Amino acid sequence: MAMIWFLFFSSKREKEELTRVEREAAKTKLRIDVYHRLRYVESDHVVFDPITGREVPAERACINKLIEALADESNNVS
């Protein structure tokens, strides 16, 4: 019984998993692209995105939230 299930349903599961991995890779690339365009302003101790004008304090948690938000916005636009 398990062999029949494997023969009929494993390829569908494999395609779903491959699609999920491809989506995650694309989102990771977006995050990296956003990270590379961020700029640090030493005098104000902030990090800002020159394209959107958004800025956050130069703290890890804030920067990560900004990267996620900008990557999600870029993903929704694309």
TIBAMI-853219 format. One record per residue (C-alpha): x, y, z; residue in three letters; residue number from 1. Coordinates in steps of 0.05 Angstrom, whole numbers, plus 5000, padded with zeros to 4 digits. Layout:
# TIBAMI-853219
<<X Y Z> "ala" NUM>,
...
END
This chain:
# TIBAMI-853219
<<5000 5000 5000> "met" 1>,
<<5055 5048 5018> "ala" 2>,
<<5090 5033 4952> "met" 3>,
<<5028 5051 4912> "ile" 4>,
<<5020 5116 4950> "trp" 5>,
<<5094 5132 4938> "phe" 6>,
<<5088 5119 4863> "leu" 7>,
<<5027 5162 4853> "phe" 8>,
<<5036 5219 4902> "phe" 9>,
<<5111 5229 4912> "ser" 10>,
<<5121 5267 4847> "ser" 11>,
<<5067 5317 4866> "lys" 12>,
<<5098 5327 4935> "arg" 13>,
<<5167 5335 4904> "glu" 14>,
<<5141 5389 4857> "lys" 15>,
<<5108 5426 4915> "glu" 16>,
<<5172 5423 4955> "glu" 17>,
<<5214 5447 4896> "leu" 18>,
<<5166 5505 4886> "thr" 19>,
<<5171 5524 4959> "arg" 20>,
<<5247 5522 4956> "val" 21>,
<<5247 5565 4893> "glu" 22>,
<<5201 5616 4926> "arg" 23>,
<<5245 5619 4988> "glu" 24>,
<<5308 5628 4945> "ala" 25>,
<<5274 5685 4908> "ala" 26>,
<<5255 5719 4974> "lys" 27>,
<<5326 5710 5000> "thr" 28>,
<<5353 5744 4937> "lys" 29>,
<<5304 5802 4948> "leu" 30>,
<<5328 5809 5020> "arg" 31>,
<<5400 5811 4997> "ile" 32>,
<<5384 5863 4944> "asp" 33>,
<<5348 5906 4996> "val" 34>,
<<5406 5898 5045> "tyr" 35>,
<<5457 5921 4993> "his" 36>,
<<5419 5985 4977> "arg" 37>,
<<5412 6007 5050> "leu" 38>,
<<5456 6065 5074> "arg" 39>,
<<5481 6082 5143> "tyr" 40>,
<<5481 6154 5168> "val" 41>,
<<5534 6156 5223> "glu" 42>,
<<5516 6225 5249> "ser" 43>,
<<5443 6205 5262> "asp" 44>,
<<5458 6131 5275> "his" 45>,
<<5403 6109 5227> "val" 46>,
<<5398 6063 5167> "val" 47>,
<<5356 6086 5109> "phe" 48>,
<<5333 6061 5042> "asp" 49>,
<<5347 6114 4988> "pro" 50>,
<<5292 6087 4942> "ile" 51>,
<<5234 6090 4991> "thr" 52>,
<<5262 6141 5040> "gly" 53>,
<<5245 6097 5100> "arg" 54>,
<<5293 6098 5158> "glu" 55>,
<<5302 6060 5223> "val" 56>,
<<5350 6064 5282> "pro" 57>,
<<5415 6027 5268> "ala" 58>,
<<5398 5967 5311> "glu" 59>,
<<5396 5896 5287> "arg" 60>,
<<5323 5883 5302> "ala" 61>,
<<5300 5947 5268> "cys" 62>,
<<5343 5935 5207> "ile" 63>,
<<5317 5864 5200> "asn" 64>,
<<5245 5888 5204> "lys" 65>,
<<5260 5941 5151> "leu" 66>,
<<5292 5890 5105> "ile" 67>,
<<5232 5843 5113> "glu" 68>,
<<5182 5899 5101> "ala" 69>,
<<5218 5924 5039> "leu" 70>,
<<5228 5854 5011> "ala" 71>,
<<5153 5840 5021> "asp" 72>,
<<5135 5905 4987> "glu" 73>,
<<5182 5890 4929> "ser" 74>,
<<5152 5820 4923> "asn" 75>,
<<5081 5848 4921> "asn" 76>,
<<5100 5898 4867> "val" 77>,
<<5136 5847 4823> "ser" 78>,
END
